[in-house]
Amino acid sequence: MEISNREPRPQRTLKAPVEFKGIGLHTGEENLMRVLPAGPDHGIVFCRVDLEGKPTVEARTPKLNKKERRTGLRDGAAEVCTVEHILAACYGLHLDNALVEISGEEVPGMDGSALPFAEGFLEAGMVDQKVSRKELRLREPLVVGEGLVSLVALPSENGFSVQYHFANPNGAVETFEAEITPETFVKEIAPARTFVVEKEILALQEAGLGKGADETNTILVGPKGPKPSELRFKDEPIRHKVLDLLGDLALGGFDLDARLIANRSGHSLNHSLVKELEEQCRVLEEGGFLTRESGMSIRDIMQLLPHRYPFLLVDRVLEIEGYHRAVGIKNVTVNEPFFMGHWPEQPIMPGVLQLEAMAQMAGILLFRKLENTGKLAVLWSIDRVKFRGAVVPGDQLRIEVETIRLRPGMGHVMARCKVAGKLVAEAQLKFTLVDA
């Protein structure tokens, strides 16, 4: 696998907010949902506005919350489910950054497809952002599952496509295949509605599911299949399976350049594929093969941090995910002033300066919150410090910080330094934020 060498597309967000209202397919409860524009590298984030503190949860695989027959997310008190249809619309239309405010646990089912969401996004309009979207190009096959239930990802020279094999009630196997572009998504996939097999209805009801499902939003598949007169496409159920797959792929946070062959896959197997792809992406990033820039040059950094030469130890920010994670780099050269006095015959970057680089990267992450504008981050404590390798001239120090806890006046992060994918230092840092 490699990062695509084609010109990356820019990330996109909405031009204006858009609203959706409807009942959940499984809970049967009515919810109001507002989708708002968001900044670069924000991702798709759900906010439970009905709960105290309005907690949020990112639409990423670490936040997956196992649910029967649907995709759920959870982060503390913030829980949402049946997110796959709106995420499919985001993925299919290349909507990368949005804040989704929702007044309940389940995303409105609308007509059981992704079309209402896609139409709402297109009506609101979308705008390109200055940061590029991450794209993965497959160079060798990847397989998850086995036997009759599997997902195979193959290298492709023609962009992203999906072939889905589906067994209908009479045992015959149907196939649907399409190149996935915003145009084909809206025309061929987004209108496909969810479905239920008639013999499974009782089990669903006993499990407390499907309370909001009816003939307006769900296709009933009987022993002989669905009634053709009630379908939008003659193979509408299989197209909906592709829709679900795209919604689950959105959890990876990247575009995929590959050919997917799905054999009777469902949400659980879809999630397994995304996790495998994410792991391969992580290896590429930590090996220094991903240089996607977030738009934060040294000038942008200097607007956030008060540090200046020779004590500014972050050269560029590669990526930022909301207020939760940030990655930056420090290019270590023999001309660094500290090498003149720190073992000049065998120059090694001092560990305390690696800690300082991690602290500065944490400061960049914290100061992006509007409420922290004009503040100073004062280092409060350093815990669990470990140095695992030497950093020498010629190395590129990759600095990663992840938020453990963030509240007004305080920040707690986990920070790591890596060189060529190898961990060289790590620590937990706590800050108190004071007026400048």
N, C-alpha and C positions, 0 to 999 in steps of 0.2 A: 504494500500500500504506500501511496505517496500523496503529498499535497499537489493538487492540480497545478500545472504550469501555465494554464490559460489565465487570461486576465480575469481576476475575481470580480464578481458582481458586487455592487455596493449593498450594504444592509438597507432595509426599508422599514418605515413606520407609517402610521396613518396621518393624513393631513388634518383630520378632525375626529372627535369622538363619535362613536356609533352605539346605539342602544338595542338590546334584544330582550324580549319578555316572553316567558312561556313556562310550561310545566316540565318537570324532570321526567324522563321516560321511566325511571325506576322508583323514585320517591313519590311521584305524583304531585309534588309541591311546586307552586308557582314561584319563580325567581325573576328578579330584574338583573340584567347584566349590562354594564357599560364598558366598552373597550376604548381605551384612551391612548394617544400617542406616547411614546417613550424614547429615551435617548439611545445612542449607539451602545451595543453590548449589554443592553438591559435584559434582552430575551423576553419571553412571554411569562409574565408573573401574574398570578391570581391573588386578589385581595378580598378577604371576607369582611365586607363593610358592615355586616350584621353583628359581628363579634366585637367585644371590648378590645380596644387597641388596634383594630383593623389589621390582624395578622396576615402575612403574605406567604405564598409558597411558589417556588419557581417550577416551571414546566420542564424539569430535567430528571434524568433517571435516578439520581440519588434520592429524590423525593417521592418515588413510586410507592403507592400504598395498595397492596394487593386487594383487588375487588373482583367478584365473580362477574364475568361477561362484560366488563367495562374497564376503562383505565382510570385509576384514582391517584391522587397526589396528597401528600400530607407533610406538614412541617409544624410540629407543635400543635397549637390549637387550630391552625389553618388547614382545613381539609376540603377538597373538592373532588368530585367524581364525574364520570362520563364526559371527560374532557377531549376525547379523541376526535369528535366531529369538528369542534372549533379549531383544534390544533391542526387537523387536516386542511382546513381552509387557510390557516396561516402558512403551512408548509407548501401547499399547492400554489398559493399566490405570492410566495416570497415575502410574506409579512413577518419580519424577524423580531421586532421590538414593540411591545404593547403592555400596558397595565390593564388587567381585566378585573374590574370591580364587580363582585357578585354578592347578592343578598341572601344566599343560602348555600347548601352543600352541593347541589347538583346543577350542572349547566343546563339551561333550558333545552328541551328536546326539539323544539320547533317542529318541522315536518318530518323529522327522523333522518334528515340528510345534512350535508354541509352547505347546501345551496343558499339558505337564508344568510348564513354567516358570510359566504363569499360575496353575495350580492350587496350586503351591508358594507363590507370593506371596499368594494369597488365603487359604491356610491359615495362613500366618505372620501375616497381618493387616497393614494399612497405617495410617499415622497422618499427619494433616495437620500441616504446619509453618507457622511464622509468616510466611514469605516467600512472595510471590505468584509464580506461574509466568508467564513471558513468553508472550504470545499475539499472533500476527500475523493481521490481517484483510486479505485481498486486496481491492484496489479496482479493479484493472485486470488483464487477462489476462497470463499469463506462459507462454511456450512454450519448451521445450527439445527438441532433436531435430528431425527432419523426415521427411516422407513416411510410410511405414508404421510407423516407429518414432518415437514422440513421447510427450511428457508435457505436458499442458495444464492450467494452474491457473487457475481462474475465480473471480470474486467469488461469494460465497454469502450468502444471508440465513438459512440454516438450519444453520449450524454446519459441521462437517467431513464430507465424504463422498468416496468413491472410486468411479469407474466404470472397469472394466478390460475391454479388448477383447483377446481371445486367439485366435490361429489354431491349431486343433487339427490333428493329423497329416493329416487328409483335406482340409485347406484351408479348412474352414468356420470362420467367426469366431463365437466365443461371447462373451457379455457378462455380467459380474457387477457389481452396484452395491449399495452399502450405506452408510448413515450410520454413521460410526465413533464409537461410544461404548464405554465399558468393557463394557456388557452385550452389545452386538452383537459386539464383538471376541471375547469368550469363547465365545459361542454359534455364530457364523457364520464366524469367520476362524481363531482360534487352533488348532482341531483339524485344519486342512488340512495334510497332509504334503507334504514335498518329493517331487519326481518326476524321472525320467530318461527320455529318449527312447531307445528300444531301439537305434536306429542310431548313437547317440552313445557307447555304452558302451565300445567298443574305443578310441576316441580318448581317453576319460577315463582308461582304464586305462593307456594309453601315457604319459599325462601324470602318472601317479602319483596320480590322484585317485580318490575313491569307494571307498577301501579298507574303510571301515566301513559301506558301504551294503548293505542286504539287504532282503528282503521285509517285515521288521518295521518298517522306518523309511523306505522309499522306494517310491513307486509306479512301476511299470514301464509306460511308454506305448508300446504296439506300433503297427504300421501302421494298425490300426483303432481306436487309442485304448486307454485302460486298461480292464481288465475291470470292469464295473459292480458285480459282487458284492464286489469288493475295495475299493470306495470308501466313504468316510464321507459324501461329498456327490457327487452326480452330476457336479458341476463342480469337484471338489476341486483339480485342478491350477491353475485360474484363481484360486481363492481363496488358494492358496499364493503366487501371484504378488503378490496384494494384501498378504499377510502380509510378504513380503520388502520391499515398498515401505514399509510402516509401520516396519519395522526400520531401514531406511535413513533415513527421515525423523527418527528419534530422534537422529541425529547432529547435527541443527540446534540442539538445546537449547531449542526453543520448541514450543508448540501452534500448529496451523495452522487458521485459519478460512477455508476455501475448498472448492471442488469440484474434485477432480482427475480428469482423464480421461486414462487411460494406454492407449497403443496399443503392445502387445508390448514394453513397457519392461523393462529388466533393471537389474542393480546399477549399471552404469556411468552410465546415463541418470538413474537415481534420484539418484545422487551429484551429478550436474550440476545437477539441480533444487534440491537442498538448498543447494548452494553459491550459486546465484542468489538464493534466498530469504534466506540469511544476509547476502549483500551488501546487499540492500535493507533488511534489519533494521539493519545497521551504519550505513547512511546515516541512518535514522530516529534511532538512538541518538545519533550524533554531532551531529545537528541539534537535539538537545535535546527531541525529541518523545517520548522514552521516559523516564518518571520512575518506573519500577518500583523499589520500595525493598527493600533486603535486610534491613531490620529493624535496621540499625545507625544509631541516632540519635546526636546529639551526646553524650548520656550514655554510650552504648555505646563511642563513640570515646574518651572521657575515661577509661574503664576500661582501655583498652589503651595509650594514649599518656600520657607524663608532662607534655606541653605544656599550657599554660593561656593565657588571654587576657593580652596581645594577640598571643601567638605561636602559637596553635592555628589552623592554616590549612586544616583540612578540616571542613566543616560537616555533611556527610552522606555515607555510603557507599551507592551505588546498587546495586552488585552485586559479588559475590566468587565466583570459580570456584576452589574448592579452595585450594591454595597457589600457584596459577599466575597468576592475574590478578585485579585489583581495579580498580574504578572509583568515584571519589568526586567531590564538587563543592565548590567554594568560591564563595560569592556575594560578589562584589566590590562594596562600597558606598563612597560618598564619605566616609563616617564612619570609614573605616579610619584608625587613628592614623598610619600611615606616610605618608598623603597630606598630612599637615600640614607635612611638611618635604621631601617628594620632589616637586619641581615642582608646588607647590600651585596655580599658575595654569594648569597643563596636566597634571593628575594622570595618572600612568602607574604601574602596579604594578611595583615593582623586580624585575628578573630574578632576583636572588638569593632573593627571597621565593617566586617561582615554583619555583625549585629546592628550597626548603625545603618547599613544599607537596607536591612530588613525593616528597621524602624521607619526609615524614610518612605519605603514602599507602602507601609501601613498608613503613614500619614497621607499619602496620595489617595488611598482608598477612603479614609475617613473624611477628608476635606471635600470630597465630591458631594456630600450631603449639604444642602442649602443651609440647614440650621447650624452647620459648623463653620460657615464662612466667617472669616475674621477671627477665628480661634487659633490657639497654639496647642499642639499635642505635646504634653509633658509626660515623658516616660515614667511610669509609676513602679513597674516591677518587670523583671526578666526571670522567667522560670524555665526549667527543663531544657537548659542549654546543652547542646552536644555538638562538638566539632568532629567531623568524620573524614576530612581530607584536606590537603593543602591546595590553596588557590595561588597560582603563579602567573607571571606576565605571559600574555597571549591567551589566557582563559577568558571566556565569556561567562560571567556570573549571572545565572538565571534566578531571579528573586520572586518567590511566590508567597502570597499572604492570603489567608482565608479567615473570615470573621467567625469568631466563636460566640461573641456577644457584643451587641452594639445598642447603647441606650444614650439618652441625652447626658452629656458630660462625661461619658466613659466609653472606652473601646477596648476589646480583648481579642487578640488575633493569634493565629498559629502561623509562623513564618518559616520558610525553608530557602536555602541557597543550594543550587545545583550547578554542576559543570559537566557538560556533555551527557546529561541524564543521570549523573551520579550525585547522590546527596552528600554535600560537604559540610553543611551546618544547619541547625534547626533550633527554634526557641519559641516559647510563648511570651508575648509582650502585652502588657496592659498600659493604657494611657488614660490620663485625665485631661479633659479639654478645658482650657481656661481662656479668658478674653485676652486678645493680643495687646 
